Amino acid sequence: MTLGEELSQIEELHKRGSLNDDEFSRAKARLLGSVQLPARGSPAASINGFRRTLTDRWIGGVCGGLGRLSGVESWIWRLLFVVFSMAGGAGLLIYALLWIFVPLEAAA
């Protein structure tokens, strides 16, 4: 069974009422292999969900994590860090601090 067929099947089960919203979300996340971010309701929940990535990384995974958190492509974050690094070194300092203090996401 392909991924698309499995997703259609769980969506149909959800529409029929066999799966509640929470069960549907968990099944979909398991199929897609994605990490569920905290609800966007509170800024604190979003910040607490900020993790350095294992997959989208060049050095420490900070830009990949920022991209996932903000919805902005990670290459844009990399470019911003380079620009700020060239303009007085602030980008390098911020990147280093984030690398030290932001935890790495858990391996699947």
C-alpha positions, 0 to 999 in steps of 0.5 A: 500500500502506498503512502497516499493510499494509507493517508486516504484510508485514515482520512476516511476512517476519520470522516466516518468517526472511527478515529477522533481528531487526536488519533487521526493526527497521531496516525498521520504524523506516524505515517509521514514520520514528522515531528509535531510542533507545539500548537501555535497558540502561545509563543512559549509553546513555540519557543519550547518546541525549538530544536536543532535538526538532525537532517537539515544541517550544515554545521550545528542544525540551528538554521534548519531548526529556525526554518522549521520553527518559523516556516522560512526556508533554512537557506534564508536563515543561513544567509542572514547569519552570514550577513550579520557575521560580516557586519560586525560578527553578531551573526557568529555570536548568535549562532554560537549561542544558539548552538550551545543552548538549543537542544538537538532534536531526538533521533527517530 
